[in-house]
Amino acid sequence: MLRRTWLQGWLIGTARTVTGLAWARGMVMEVAALQTGPGALYLSLASFPALQSVGGSVQVNLSAVDTALIVTRASVSSFHALDSVCTHAGCTVGTFVQQQGYMQCPCHGSRYDIQGQVVRGPAEENLASFGIEFDGADELKITLPNLPLDVKPIQLYRRAGNRLRLKLTFEGKSGRRYQLRFKADVVSAFSTVPFAVTPNGLAVSSEISVTSDGPRHLYVDSDNQRGFYIVDEVE
């Protein structure tokens, strides 16, 4: 039997530039559940080359967020975070292109400025925007009203081609057993996934029994571009 609340969670996703110099990277984010929203997505500028320059723009795609976000650097100290869904027909708008001064929908050609305001139809409404704060050094905090989670980046363990080996750390309690579960998006059901208990071990374990309190590491192989992992206690 599984407890209804999960102990620790992680999101995997992607960030990429849609136009201009091609760039993409996998993301692993540690998740903390909130009793009430809004939640926040934290990004490190060091992980996003495009955002280190004014006019740089990336698309961030996470399983807990229904649609991709467009994050753009407007100046040395200011950024914009926008919903990528075109308000005309629901297609995904491209990232901002500084040389052109707009972002464009690939379906019907609607254009939006760096703040998400319509500059050419057929769209008539602006892109939805989200509050974004910059700490002046490296961290962005994007406030998402419908996300009951705080989401912070952690380091990838290892990459082999399109496949990732993730190192997932949680606090174990003596005498308890745990399992790892995964779902690809917000509407899918969780399923149990195998894992390894050593960095280079085979991912064949379905449970881990803890004999003393303290951090435990699970290593899981993933070729999913986005999804949500959780650790559950088994009773």
N, C-alpha and C positions, 0 to 999 in steps of 0.2 A: 504494500500500500504506500502511496506517495503523499507527502504533505502537500497542501494546496498552495503554499507559498514557496517560492524558490529562494535559495540562499545567495546565489551569485549569478550574474548574467553577463554575457558579452555579445556585442553586435559585430558582424563583419559587413563590409561594404566596399564601395569604390569611390574614388575621386578622380576626375579627369577633366582635361580641356576638350571641348567639343569642336572648337574652331581654332585655327592657327596652328602653332607647333604642337604636334601630338604628344600627349603625356597622360599617363594613368598610373595609379597605384592602388594596391589593396589597403584596407583599413581594418584595424581591430580596435574596438571601443569597449571599455569596461562600463557596465551599467549599474546604477543604483536606483532602486524603485522608490517612488515618492508616494506618500499617502494622497496628496492632492497636487494638481498641476499649478502653474505650467512647469514643464521640464526645460532642460537646457542641453544644447550640444556644444561641446568644447572642441576647438580645433587649434592645433599648433602651427604657426606659420612656417616653422622650420621644416615641416612635412609637406609643404605645398609651394613649390618653386614659383608658380605663377603669382601667388599672393604676396610675394616678397617685393613686387614692383607695382607701382601705381598703374591702374588699368588692367591688371591681371585678374583673371576670372576662372573659377572652377565650378564643376558640377559635382555635388556630393550626394551619393545614393546609399541610403541605409534602410534596412528592412523595417525598422520601427517607424520610419517616416514614410507616409503613403506615396509621396512623390519626391523626385529629386529636388535639391535646393541649388540655387545659383548664388555663389558668394563672390563678390567683386570688391577689389580695393579701389576706392575713389580718390584717396589722397594718402599722405604719409600716416595720418591718424584716423581715417574714417573708412568704413566698409559698409556694404549693403548685402543683405540676405533676402532672397526672393524665392517664391514658389516658381518652379519651372513650367507649370501648366499654363499653356496659352489660354487666354480668356475667350478666344473665339470658338475653337472646336476641341480643345483639350489636348492638343499635341504638346510635345516637349520642346520648349524654347532652347536655343543654343546659348552658350556662354557669351558674355560681353566681349566685343572686339574693339579695342581702343582706337585703332586706325579708322574704323568706320563710324564709331560713336554710338553704336546700338547693338542689341542682341536681336536675333531674328528667328521666327518660327519657320521650320522647314516645310510645313504643310501648305500654308496659304500666304506666307510672306509678311505676316504682321511683324512690326518692329517696335521695340521698347528701348528707352534710354537706360542709363546706368542705374537709375532709381526704380526701374520697372514701369515707367509711365509710357503710355502709347504714343508713338510718334508717327506710325503709319498703320492703317487698317489692313484687313477688315476687322480686327479686334477693336472693341470700343471701351473695354475696361482695363485698368492697369493690373499688372501682376500683383498678387498678394505679397506683402512684405512682412518681415519679422524683425523684432528688436535685436540689435547686435552691439556688443560692447568689446572694446579693445583695451587690454591692460597696459598698452604703451610699449610692450616688449615683444611678446611672442604669442600670447593666448587670445583667441576670440571666443566669446560666449554668445551663442545664438539662442534666444528664448522662443520656444515653440509651445503655444498654448495648449495644443491637443496631445502633447507628449508627456505622459506621467513618469518620466525617467530623467535622470541626469546621466549624460553620456560623455565619457572622457577617453581620449586615445591611450592605448598602450602599444608597446613595441611588438612588431611581428617577430616570431622566433626564427623561421626559416622559409625560404621560397625555393621550389623546384619547378621551373616552367610555370604553368598556370595553377599549380597545386601549392597550397600553403600548409606548413605545420605550425599550428598555433600552440602557444604555451598559456594555459588558463589556470590561474592561481585562485584558490579560495581558502577560507579558514575552516579547517576540519575540527571536529570534536571527538574526543576519545570514546570508543565503543560504538560509533555510528558508522553507517554505510551510506555511500553516495553513488549516484549515477549521473551521466551527462545526457542531456536531450537537446534536440535541434528542431527548428522549423524555419522554412525559407522566407516566410512573410507573415504579416499580421493576421491573415485569415486562415493559414494552414494550421494543422494540429502538430503538436510536438511528437517526435519519435526518438527512441533511445539510440544513441550512436556509440560505437566502440572508441576506445582511447588507449594510449600508452601511458605508463607511469614513469618512464625514463625518456630523456631527450631523443634517443635513437632507437627506442624499442618499437616493437610491432604494436599497432593500434588494434588490439584484440580483446581488451578488458571491457567488461560491461558494468562492473561495480568496483569500488575501492573501499576497503575496510580500514578505518583509522584507529590506531592504538594509542595515540597521544594527541593532545591539543596542539594546534599550530597550522601553519600554511601547508597546503598540499598542491602539487602541480600535476595537471593533466595535459597530455600532448595529443592533439587531434589533427588529422589530415583532412583538409577541406579544399575542394575545387569549386565551391559555391562563390558567386560574386557578391552575394548578400545573404543575410540570415541572422538567426538569434540562437545562441547557446545558453543553456541554464544548467546549474547543478542542483539536483533535488536530493533530499535525504530519503532513504528507503527505510521503511518501518517493517 
